[in-house]
Amino acid sequence: MDFSFPPEMVAFRRMVREFAEEEVRPLAATIDREDRVPWETIPKLRQAGLLGVPFPQKYGGAGLGEMGYCILLEEMGRVCTSTATFIGAHIGIGAMAIYLGGTEEQKQRYLVPLARGEKLAAFALTEPGAGSDAAAIRTRAVRDGDRYILNGTKIYITNGSFADIISVMAVTDPALGARGGVTAFIVEKEYPGYKVGTIEDKMGIRGSATAELIFDEVEVPAANVLGQVGLGFVTFMQSLDVGRVTLGAACLGGAETALEMAIRYARVREQFGRPLAHLQSVQFMVAEMAAEIEALRSLVYRTAWLVDTKQPFTKEAGMCKLLGSEIASRCVDRAMQIHGALGYSRDFPLERMLRDSRIAELFEGTNEIQRIVIATELFREAGVRIRP
Ligand code: COS
């Protein structure tokens, strides 16, 4: 499987797999049942240096780029979607927005503690009236001397209930919208007026906290404008592009586990006098799962290579997210079909995996948005500008 990976990536995968098996898998069912964040795992992730994997070492990271980051999320996705989601929101979009859009000073002040895992991040875009239509946000930032005053509400924010540092997208010029009127800010959770609101009671990823964030006259220093005033939409879209590749990697991990479970069970469960593995209907299911997984693996790691070699990857990121989420859902569903009633039991991980896998078709841009992103890029390459 690792034939194309350089030795340092193979070694990194081995280390992460060991960590995931020892520290993450044993808690996956517990945090789902108890509907809580894996607090005990977070310091261990920090000690293992896993909370800043893609970032350069000068910013406190492991310097392993997008490929290392995909390996991390694939391995986490194999054992616990909630933990993969926590890491994805912290690294892939929260801290990533600072890495991509921040000044050197902001990176030293905010990215370094995030990459070291001393602080935790969230990424706040979605609002009651904006999600897929990211440019429709209403959270307002008004300049007042050397600060901005933020007012508005964000919803469905992963890690929102506990994040120390939040990358926030707000409108600075309503007349300009996505092209020049949206600015990204770095908000610290201690700023007066910043509050955590409702915490979602979700169907799946119950070990990942999803919260409403309220900004009530929050004073943010002008020095905390992330990148340039008016260019926040681009910074946020670029962060989402990175996040969508690694979301595809996490889905790849979940799909691999489903296939392994299906094969393991089909070898031992007997019906009609022989193991399920001898039934063609089961063979066809595992064959389709394996083919889809192999295709997804190639797509994810080729896209990681595009990111690391600084080539355009927006279209491929949309594909990673679209195909990854659909393949993971299909593989878990097929594995459940092969397991029959056992798969449906709460005593067995598949029912949690089924609930957990569904979210990837919805968050970080619905799969309908991914189709729009892919089509927009395809037509852009053909010289045609299309609108959603
Ligand atoms: N990378 C860099 N820049 C980008 C970009 C990207 N991936 N996507 C858009 N931009 C820039 C473009 O430069 C564009 O300006 P120009 O037309 O001058 O080139 C500007 O941003 C506006 O882009 P666009 O016209 O495509 O914006 P739309 O309002 O039409 O929205 C979609 C486009 C639908 C693709 C966008 O709103 C989106 O991705 N929505 C989903 C957001 C999401 O993932 N939400 C989930 C919650 S956050 S976890």
Boltz pocket constraint, residues with backbone or C-beta under 6 A from the ligand:
constraints:
  - pocket:
      binder: B
      contacts: [[A, 123], [A, 125], [A, 126], [A, 131], [A, 132], [A, 133], [A, 134], [A, 135], [A, 178], [A, 179], [A, 233], [A, 234], [A, 237], [A, 238], [A, 240], [A, 241], [A, 314], [A, 362], [A, 363], [A, 364], [A, 365], [A, 366], [A, 369], [A, 372], [A, 373], [A, 387], [A, 388]]
      max_distance: 6.0
